[in-house]
Each structure stands twice: as C-alpha cells, then as structure tokens.
Amino acid sequence: MKLHHIGYVISADKLDLYKKKYSFVLDDVQKNYIFFNFSKKLKIWNEYIIPFSKKSTVYNYLLKNKNKNNIHHYGFLVTDITKKKSQLLNNGLILIGNYKINVPCFGGIINTKFFYNGKNLIEILSNGK
C-alpha cells in the first residue's frame, strides 16, 4: 500500500474559496463536495471534503469536531483491492463503506473501500475496478 492522499473534513464556510481554488467533484452518493490538490512537497494528494447535506457521510464527523478542519482519513492506493480488502478484514479492521466515484484528477473512475481500525479511518482505492 502506498499513501495516496489525506482526507480532511472542512466546514461549509470555506466552500466558495475552495470552489475558486481547487478542482472538485460533487458526490451525490456521499452528499459531499470533494476538492483535490496535489502537494508537490509531500508527493501526495490532499482531499478536502465539505458536506452539502445533513445526510452526508461526514456531517456528524464535522459536528463532533466542532467545525475544526481535521484529518478524516488516510487513503492508500492498492493494485489488488479485493486482496487488500481480505487482508484488512483478516487483521480485524471493520469495513464501513464502498464507493465508486469519478475523480478526473485521479484518472477517472475509482473504487474505494473505507475501514475502521478502532482509531483511524483507512481508505483503500484502485482505479476503475
């Protein structure tokens, strides 16, 4: 697994600024705006997530953290998402979500799986599978 991105949940008051500054995807399934920028220094992507509905997958997280801009998850690129999913489940992680989303700056359709290890959210992703 290679660290691909760090996901941050951002409060809605930043929406207009982020729309002007970064490319984004409107995710109707998870009810979020998702913004991306690449850190040349760290050589990873930053993912900024802003919920647009109370039904958003991150809305309660944002409320719990009192609208602070906190790290939400760590995303890892994998070559075989099915094999990695099995390994993580066998190591006791809990699968909490599966999503397919079109992210042009990541190369198009990506398949993602979110896991919880008791402390952090871990996302694994692969292109188009």
N, C-alpha and C positions, 0 to 999 in steps of 0.2 A: 504494500500500500504506500502510496506517495501522497503527502499533504498537497491538496489541490487548492483549497480555499478555507477561509474562516468566515463564518456567518455571524453577522451582528443584527440584532433587532433594534430598530431606530424608531423614535416617536414620529407621529404624523406631522408634527410642526416642521419637519425637515423635508417634506415631500416636494415642494416647489423647487427648493435648492437642488435636491438630488435629481429631479427631472431635467434640470438645465445642465447638470454636470456629468451625469453618467448614463450609459445605455441601460435600458431596463426591460423587464418582462412583466406583463400583467398576468398573474397566475390566478385564474378564476376558480381553480380547484381548491387551492390552499387559501384563497382570498387575501393575497398579498401582492404588493408591488415588490419586485426584486431587482435591485440595482447592482451593477458589477463594475469593478475597476481592478486593473492588474497592478500589483506592486512590483516594480522593476527591482527594487532593492531586495525584497524578500523572495521574489520569483514565485509568488502565489497570488491567487485572486482574493479580493475582498468582496463579500456578498453582503449587501445591506437590505434588510427586509423591513418593509413598512406595511402593517396590516391596513386593509381598507374596509374591514367589516368586523363586527363582534364575533362572527363565526370563523375568523381567521385562525389558522393553526398556531399563530404566535401571539394572538391578542392577550390571552391570560398571562403569558410569559412577560409581556410588556407591562401589564398592570402589576404583577408580582414584583417586578424590578423597578417599580415607581418611575417608569418612563426614562430610566437611565439607558444609555447606549451600551449594552453589554454583549459579550460574546454569547452566542446562542448555540453554535455547533462548530465542529471541525469536519471538513469534507475531504475525503480521500478518494483519489482516482484508483480504480482497480481494473485489471484486464479481464477477470472472470468473476462477474458479480454474483453468480449463483454459487460458485465455490466459496467465495469470501463470505457470503451470507451464511452458509452452513458452518464455516469455521467460527464466525462470531456467535452464532446461536449455540454451538458446542462449547464455547468459552463462557457461556452464561449471560451474554448480552440479550436484551429484550428487543425484538423487532416492534417498532411503534408506527411505522408508516412506509408506504411505497408510492412513488410518484413518477410519472413520465412528463417531461416538460420540454418545450422547445426553447433552447437558450442559444441564440445565434453566436454569441462570443465564445461559447464552449464548443462550437462545431455543429449545432443543431439539436436534435432530439437526444436527451439524456435520460437514463433510468437511474432513479435514486432510491435508496433504502435507508431509513433512519433507525438507529439503535440507541438504547439507553444502557449504560453500564453501571448505574447506581449513583453516578456523579455527573457525567457529561453526556451530551448528545453527540453521536458519531454518525456521519453520513458517508455512505459509500456510493460512488457513482461510476457509471460507464456510459460510453457513447452509443446511442442508438439501439441498445439491446433490451 
